[in-house]
Amino acid sequence: MSVLLRLLGAGLRPYAGSVAAIAVLQLVQITATLYLPTLNADAINYGVLAGDTGHVLRVGGVMLGVTLVQMTCAAAAVYVSARTAMALGRDLRAQVFARVQTFSVREVGRFGAASLITRNTNDVQQIQTLVVLVFTLVVAAPVMGVGALVMAVRLDAPLSLLLVVVLPVLTVAMGVIFGRQMPLSASLQQRVDRVTKVVREQITGIRVVRAFVRDRHEQARFAEVNRDLLDVGLRLGRMQAFGMPTAMLIMEFSGIAVLWFGGHRVDGGGMQAGTLIAFLQYLTQILQAVMMAMMAFLLSPRASVCARRLGEVLDTSSSLTLPASPVTELHEPGHLELRGVGFRYPGAEEPVLRGVSLTARPGQTVAVVGSTGSGKTTLLQLVPRLFDASEGQVLVGGTDVREMDRTALAATVGLVSQKPYLFSGTIASTLRYGRPSATDDELWQALQTAQARDFVEALPDGLDAPVAQGGSNLSGGQRQRLAIARVLLARLDVYLFDDSFSALDAATDARLRAALAERTARATVVVVAQRVATVRHADRIVVLDEGRVEASGTHSELMHASPTYREIVLSQMTTEEAAV
Ligand SMILES: Nc1ncnc2c1ncn2[C@@H]1O[C@H](COP(=O)(O)OP(=O)(O)OP(=O)(O)O)[C@@H](O)[C@H]1O
């Protein structure tokens, strides 16, 4: 609850004017609401019962005016409340989005993409709903409740004693009903998360589902989480459905009691008929106020769960700490060095990298090879700080990457990952992602180097051909080549290619390497590859084995010095081919 209050307090500060306007509108509206039963009593007592039609008309006119004021203020209050809540929702979404943007892969992995999406949509929506409710009901409830109580006691103190019985009964009944809803609300949000997660996974993995004809299995998996959500939703719905009739029952019984006792008092001459009716209306208003306050309790547990979930995101700092005085200028930006680097994934027992040291200079191509799972991808990811090394240092241009300005690091180092991600748009917008100012000519040159020119030229719209989200309308090899062209356009000093040629046929791979060597002649290139042909001509080859550097050297040196390297090579070519 405290997180909710903190979020609302901070979030509503910019809208203090609107909040004040809502308070004033509500106050006028409630005053009018409280005045109406008194006017009604007056019309009955001194108009209807006295046979004075003129009085009825006069008071009726005033009642009409008061009602108009009440309706206008109520409508305006709802309008301003909705606007303020929407604005608050927009701000919250922007804050959460901005925070998630600072997260490293580690934090995104901790929350999970599905949960982050639910938090920034559904959870914010719940808070918005609560804010509207607070502004329209909760703000009004205490004023209306106390006001109606004072009016009722003023009208007839003895009859007001009934409230001593009715109010606790209603409060306890509602408290029990709403109290039981709290845990259900919390689990409802978790189940919404689970549905999002399964849907996301199934849509992303649709090709695998089709390939293995696992539609039924996936449907069953979805049905299970969907049913879980329905179960909790129904249980919550049942509690809510139970709440309203219970409240109505208590209100109706209270009305009957007022009429019963009040009727006797009217009979005995201790009370006027109009006063009894007004009293009944005040009683209804008091009970309504209690109900309204309770309604807030109904939504507040769910909203406070949502606020806690949003608070978790907003209070999470990126594990990639920013340096106090970031280095922006590098003397020799292409100089890459890893010094005794060790890395352990969060939660993992064993380190993935241990004591890895290597250097690469401008103009050099360093290849990293090793069996699958030996830590090659992890190693590359440490350079652009997708993760930070647990031990040792990664230096670019002689500066620890942790000391560098983020933008400067991004302008120096580019990574083409194993499965590159392309944003939706066109070929041109995809390529310009790293350098928006690139001309069409430059785009074609980069495509030429990446061996992607032919296929882009063959597309009906060329550079304007559409690219679907994730590049799903392109083949794996096309995606890889576009990603290579994209990074080349950014004109960097250090290029890291993580198995980026794996989806290319051997001939295209060879052409691409030749073109790349020309284009990146003055840059530092680190290539991770499974295919020996891709790496054998590298200036230096580093062999990783279970996270350690087993050996490093040229192809011919390693053929003698590294059993792991020899094994990899001979699994792909004959001894004669390897010796060439
Ligand atoms: N996000 C992660 N969380 C926990 N462990 C991970 C994570 N990513 C990779 N690992 C583990 O780290 C080890 C090294 O993975 P990495 O992807 O660096 O290997 P690789 O040499 O690139 O393999 P491949 O050649 O198959 O791509 C593996 O054992 C893997 O299970």
The ligand as an SDF file (V2000), in Angstrom:
LIG
                    3D

 31 33  0  0  0  0  0  0  0  0999 V2000
   21.5900  -15.9200  -20.0440 N   0  0  0  0  0  0  0  0  0  0  0  0
   22.2200  -17.0060  -19.5540 C   0  0  0  0  0  0  0  0  0  0  0  0
   22.0040  -17.3950  -18.2730 N   0  0  0  0  0  0  0  0  0  0  0  0
   22.6460  -18.4600  -17.7620 C   0  0  0  0  0  0  0  0  0  0  0  0
   23.5420  -19.2060  -18.4370 N   0  0  0  0  0  0  0  0  0  0  0  0
   23.8010  -18.8860  -19.7060 C   0  0  0  0  0  0  0  0  0  0  0  0
   23.1550  -17.7660  -20.3340 C   0  0  0  0  0  0  0  0  0  0  0  0
   23.5970  -17.6740  -21.5990 N   0  0  0  0  0  0  0  0  0  0  0  0
   24.4790  -18.6980  -21.7550 C   0  0  0  0  0  0  0  0  0  0  0  0
   24.6050  -19.4150  -20.6230 N   0  0  0  0  0  0  0  0  0  0  0  0
   25.5050  -20.5660  -20.4130 C   0  0  0  0  0  0  0  0  0  0  0  0
   26.8240  -20.1330  -20.6190 O   0  0  0  0  0  0  0  0  0  0  0  0
   27.5720  -21.1100  -21.3200 C   0  0  0  0  0  0  0  0  0  0  0  0
   28.2830  -20.4670  -22.4970 C   0  0  0  0  0  0  0  0  0  0  0  0
   27.3250  -19.9900  -23.4090 O   0  0  0  0  0  0  0  0  0  0  0  0
   27.7330  -19.2180  -24.7340 P   0  0  0  0  0  0  0  0  0  0  0  0
   26.4780  -18.8440  -25.4330 O   0  0  0  0  0  0  0  0  0  0  0  0
   28.6680  -18.1330  -24.3840 O   0  0  0  0  0  0  0  0  0  0  0  0
   28.5050  -20.3510  -25.5180 O   0  0  0  0  0  0  0  0  0  0  0  0
   29.0240  -20.3780  -27.0170 P   0  0  0  0  0  0  0  0  0  0  0  0
   30.4150  -20.8270  -26.9480 O   0  0  0  0  0  0  0  0  0  0  0  0
   28.7370  -19.0970  -27.6920 O   0  0  0  0  0  0  0  0  0  0  0  0
   28.1160  -21.5260  -27.6130 O   0  0  0  0  0  0  0  0  0  0  0  0
   27.6010  -21.7210  -29.1340 P   0  0  0  0  0  0  0  0  0  0  0  0
   28.7890  -22.0000  -29.9690 O   0  0  0  0  0  0  0  0  0  0  0  0
   26.7170  -22.9100  -29.0140 O   0  0  0  0  0  0  0  0  0  0  0  0
   26.8860  -20.4660  -29.5080 O   0  0  0  0  0  0  0  0  0  0  0  0
   26.6090  -22.2070  -21.7020 C   0  0  0  0  0  0  0  0  0  0  0  0
   26.8580  -23.2990  -20.8510 O   0  0  0  0  0  0  0  0  0  0  0  0
   25.2430  -21.6380  -21.4380 C   0  0  0  0  0  0  0  0  0  0  0  0
   24.4170  -22.6290  -20.8870 O   0  0  0  0  0  0  0  0  0  0  0  0
  1  2  1  0
  2  3  1  0
  2  7  2  0
  3  4  2  0
  4  5  1  0
  5  6  2  0
  6  7  1  0
  6 10  1  0
  7  8  1  0
  8  9  2  0
  9 10  1  0
 10 11  1  0
 11 12  1  0
 11 30  1  0
 12 13  1  0
 13 14  1  0
 13 28  1  0
 14 15  1  0
 15 16  1  0
 16 17  2  0
 16 18  1  0
 16 19  1  0
 19 20  1  0
 20 21  2  0
 20 22  1  0
 20 23  1  0
 23 24  1  0
 24 25  2  0
 24 26  1  0
 24 27  1  0
 28 29  1  0
 28 30  1  0
 30 31  1  0
M  END
$$$$
